[in-house]
């Protein structure tokens, strides 16, 4: 089986955790609570595994970056749902975060208030590294290369407070 074929088949849970830097318990919880379900294959009973796509890895890394920047899981869940419903690429969004109360997404000339309230930007946490970090972790672990996400551009997160 070549690398391209393996990448098309997806990434198993432990591989996702190693690439993104989360625990299996987090990944399992996020799948069970519909924060991010695997887009290739769901676990269906004993002996089956969830299979995540490369795009799933990028979204999971963005969720982790939101949590690491102080956003609550509840707010991260709302922000990700809003980004998805707007049709935007979650991994290439520019996010502005106001001490966990507000998440704004900037895309081109449009600013979307993802949590419907608050304002203020003091610190910027760049998200541009999400794609390269995931790719580097995949390479480091000797896993099959991911598929490039069309239109993926560097992303940023800005946080207020500090």
C-alpha positions as CSV (number, residue, x, y, z in Angstrom):
1,X,0.0,0.0,0.0
2,X,1.5,3.4,-1.1
3,X,1.5,6.6,1.0
4,X,-1.2,8.2,-1.1
5,X,-3.5,5.2,-0.7
6,X,-2.9,5.1,3.1
7,X,-3.7,8.8,3.4
8,X,-6.9,8.4,1.4
9,X,-7.9,5.6,3.9
10,X,-7.5,8.0,6.8
11,X,-5.9,8.4,10.2
12,X,-6.8,6.3,13.2
13,X,-7.5,7.8,16.6
14,X,-4.1,7.2,18.2
15,X,-2.4,8.7,15.1
16,X,-4.7,11.7,15.2
17,X,-3.8,12.2,18.9
18,X,0.0,12.0,18.2
19,X,-0.2,14.4,15.3
20,X,-2.5,17.0,16.9
21,X,-1.2,16.7,20.5
22,X,-4.4,15.8,22.4
23,X,-5.4,12.7,24.4
24,X,-7.4,9.9,23.1
25,X,-10.0,10.7,25.7
26,X,-10.4,14.2,24.3
27,X,-10.7,12.9,20.8
28,X,-13.3,10.3,21.8
29,X,-15.3,12.9,23.7
30,X,-15.3,15.3,20.8
31,X,-16.5,12.6,18.5
32,X,-19.2,11.4,20.8
33,X,-20.5,14.9,21.4
34,X,-20.4,15.9,17.8
35,X,-17.7,18.5,18.1
36,X,-15.8,16.8,15.4
37,X,-16.9,13.4,14.0
38,X,-14.5,11.5,11.7
39,X,-15.4,12.3,8.1
40,X,-14.1,9.0,6.7
41,X,-15.5,6.3,9.0
42,X,-17.2,6.2,12.4
43,X,-16.6,3.5,14.9
44,X,-19.4,1.0,14.7
45,X,-19.2,-1.4,17.6
46,X,-16.3,-3.5,18.8
47,X,-13.4,-4.0,16.5
48,X,-14.1,-1.0,14.3
49,X,-12.2,2.3,14.3
50,X,-12.9,5.9,13.6
51,X,-10.9,7.2,10.6
52,X,-10.2,10.9,10.2
53,X,-9.3,12.8,7.1
54,X,-6.4,15.3,6.7
55,X,-9.0,18.1,6.8
56,X,-10.3,16.6,10.1
57,X,-6.8,16.8,11.5
58,X,-6.6,20.5,10.7
59,X,-9.9,21.2,12.3
60,X,-8.9,19.3,15.5
61,X,-5.7,21.3,15.6
62,X,-7.7,24.5,15.4
63,X,-10.0,23.4,18.2
64,X,-6.9,22.5,20.3
65,X,-5.4,26.0,19.6
66,X,-8.7,27.6,20.6
67,X,-8.7,25.7,23.9
68,X,-5.0,26.4,24.5
69,X,-5.7,30.2,24.0
70,X,-8.2,30.1,26.9
71,X,-11.5,29.6,25.0
72,X,-13.9,27.3,26.9
73,X,-14.9,24.0,25.1
74,X,-18.4,25.3,25.0
75,X,-17.3,28.6,23.2
76,X,-15.0,26.7,20.9
77,X,-17.8,24.4,20.0
78,X,-20.1,27.4,19.1
79,X,-17.3,29.1,17.2
80,X,-16.5,26.0,15.1
81,X,-20.2,25.3,14.4
82,X,-20.6,28.9,13.2
83,X,-17.5,28.8,11.0
84,X,-18.7,25.6,9.4
85,X,-22.2,27.0,8.8
86,X,-20.7,30.1,7.2
87,X,-19.0,27.8,4.7
88,X,-15.5,29.0,5.7
89,X,-12.5,26.8,6.0
90,X,-12.0,26.3,9.7
91,X,-8.2,25.9,9.4
92,X,-7.7,29.1,7.4
93,X,-9.9,31.4,9.4
94,X,-8.6,34.5,11.1
95,X,-10.0,34.4,14.6
96,X,-10.3,37.3,17.1
97,X,-10.9,36.3,20.7
98,X,-11.9,38.6,23.5
99,X,-10.9,36.9,26.8
100,X,-13.1,33.9,25.9
101,X,-16.2,36.0,25.6
102,X,-16.2,36.7,21.9
103,X,-14.8,35.0,18.8
104,X,-14.8,36.9,15.6
105,X,-13.9,35.4,12.3
106,X,-12.3,37.5,9.6
107,X,-12.4,36.2,6.0
108,X,-11.5,38.6,3.2
109,X,-13.6,41.6,3.8
110,X,-16.2,40.0,6.1
111,X,-16.1,39.9,9.9
112,X,-18.5,37.4,11.6
113,X,-19.2,37.5,15.4
114,X,-19.2,33.8,16.2
115,X,-20.5,34.1,19.7
116,X,-22.7,37.2,19.3
117,X,-21.1,39.7,21.7
118,X,-18.1,41.6,23.0
119,X,-15.1,43.4,21.4
120,X,-11.5,44.2,21.9
121,X,-8.2,42.8,20.7
122,X,-4.9,43.1,22.5
123,X,-2.8,40.0,21.8
124,X,-2.4,38.0,18.6
125,X,-1.8,34.3,18.6
126,X,-0.9,33.2,15.0
127,X,-2.7,30.2,13.6
128,X,-0.6,30.1,10.4
129,X,1.4,27.2,11.7
130,X,-1.6,24.8,11.9
131,X,-1.1,23.2,8.5
132,X,2.7,23.1,8.8
133,X,2.5,21.7,12.4
134,X,0.1,18.9,11.4
135,X,2.2,18.1,8.3
136,X,5.4,18.0,10.3
137,X,3.9,15.8,13.0
138,X,2.6,13.4,10.3
139,X,6.0,13.3,8.7
140,X,7.8,12.9,12.1
141,X,5.6,9.9,13.0
142,X,6.2,8.3,9.5
143,X,2.4,8.4,8.7
144,X,1.1,8.9,5.2
145,X,1.1,12.4,3.9
146,X,-2.1,14.4,4.2
147,X,-4.0,15.9,1.3
148,X,-3.6,19.7,0.8
149,X,-6.8,21.6,1.7
150,X,-7.8,23.8,-1.3
151,X,-7.7,27.5,-0.4
152,X,-6.1,26.9,2.9
153,X,-4.4,30.1,3.9
154,X,-2.5,31.1,7.0
155,X,-4.8,31.7,9.9
156,X,-4.5,33.7,13.1
157,X,-6.1,33.9,16.5
158,X,-6.1,37.2,18.4
159,X,-6.9,37.3,22.1
160,X,-7.8,40.2,24.4
161,X,-6.3,40.4,27.8
162,X,-3.1,39.0,28.7
